[in-house]
């Protein structure tokens, strides 16, 4: 089942064409990648899907609903079914870890505080952080820990789809591996569909079920084995990071 379907998407800023007739779909329960070099429109594309940027031409359906035809009330309902994790985590500096994880639950539910706290601690455990980190503030966390807290916060509302913008960016190899293992765990145990913007080769090879590579147009749609066997020079160079940026 397609949980996201993008059809004939066209985006331009002035004379600069960012997306030229891009179409693809994301299946329920898979980890799907949006890849491309700098300026290829990866983040713009995902922000259009999560309704942070307007669609100029084409259609995007999420949960089989055309998002350009939704009322404001329906948009808010759909948004509760997905979470978008920004590249740098975007934690609230004035809140500690457990307060950061609890933010969405406090804002969008009427659950008692005791239950919210229990859910927050459960999510803290899911992302592999111990209870002693709960009272720490973002300034006291490593880069990898910040990513995990942001991920725990994004899981609080039990989303059907999780959007991640460069989840391993700026992390050392050990932390990158931990995040990748965590994403595979979430897919297996929580049955979440995950959409990732990434350029990390290890993530591409070991985590993604399928991915697209865009360069104004969609130039690839498939899995890592199909990409590695492609005769397209750009795809081969991209996967060896010769043209990743």
CORQUI-V216637 format. One record per backbone hydrogen bond with DSSP energy under -1.0 kcal/mol. CO is the residue of the C=O (numbers start at 1). NH is the residue of the N-H. E is the energy in kcal/mol with one decimal. If there is no record, write none. Layout:
co nh e
CO NH E
CO NH E
This chain:
co nh e
1 28 -3.1
3 63 -2.7
4 26 -2.6
5 61 -2.9
6 24 -2.0
7 59 -2.3
9 22 -2.2
11 18 -2.5
11 19 -2.0
13 16 -1.9
16 13 -2.7
19 11 -1.9
22 9 -2.8
24 6 -3.2
26 3 -2.6
26 4 -1.7
27 30 -1.6
30 194 -2.1
31 209 -2.9
31 210 -1.3
32 196 -3.1
33 212 -2.3
35 214 -2.5
37 40 -1.8
41 45 -2.2
42 46 -2.2
43 47 -2.6
44 48 -1.6
45 49 -1.8
46 50 -2.3
47 52 -3.4
47 53 -1.7
57 10 -2.6
59 7 -2.9
60 67 -2.3
61 5 -2.7
62 65 -1.1
65 62 -2.1
66 69 -1.8
71 75 -2.6
72 76 -1.9
73 77 -1.5
74 78 -2.6
75 79 -2.5
78 81 -1.9
79 82 -1.2
81 160 -2.7
81 161 -1.6
83 163 -3.3
85 165 -2.2
86 89 -1.8
92 95 -1.6
96 100 -2.6
97 101 -2.2
98 102 -1.3
102 106 -2.3
103 107 -1.9
104 108 -2.7
105 109 -1.3
112 116 -2.2
113 117 -2.5
114 118 -1.6
115 119 -2.6
116 120 -2.5
117 121 -2.3
118 122 -2.0
119 123 -2.4
120 124 -1.9
121 125 -1.9
122 126 -2.1
123 127 -1.8
124 129 -2.4
125 128 -1.5
130 133 -1.7
131 134 -1.7
133 136 -1.6
134 98 -2.5
136 97 -2.4
137 140 -2.7
138 141 -1.7
142 146 -2.3
143 147 -1.8
144 148 -1.8
145 149 -2.6
146 150 -2.6
147 151 -2.1
148 152 -2.6
149 153 -2.5
150 154 -2.0
151 155 -1.2
153 156 -1.1
155 158 -2.1
160 193 -2.2
161 83 -2.1
162 195 -2.8
163 85 -3.6
164 197 -2.9
166 169 -1.5
168 171 -1.9
172 176 -2.6
173 177 -2.2
174 178 -1.8
175 179 -2.4
176 180 -2.5
177 181 -2.4
178 182 -2.0
179 183 -2.2
180 184 -1.9
181 185 -2.0
182 186 -2.4
183 187 -2.1
184 188 -2.2
185 189 -2.9
186 190 -2.2
193 162 -2.8
194 32 -3.2
195 164 -2.9
196 34 -3.0
197 166 -2.6
200 204 -2.3
201 205 -2.4
202 206 -2.4
203 207 -2.3
203 208 -1.4
210 33 -2.1
211 222 -2.3
212 35 -2.7
213 219 -2.7
213 220 -1.1
215 217 -2.2
216 20 -3.6
217 215 -2.7
220 213 -1.6
222 211 -2.7
223 227 -2.1
224 228 -2.7
225 229 -1.4
227 230 -1.3
232 236 -2.0
233 237 -2.6
234 238 -2.7
235 239 -2.3
237 242 -2.8
238 241 -1.5
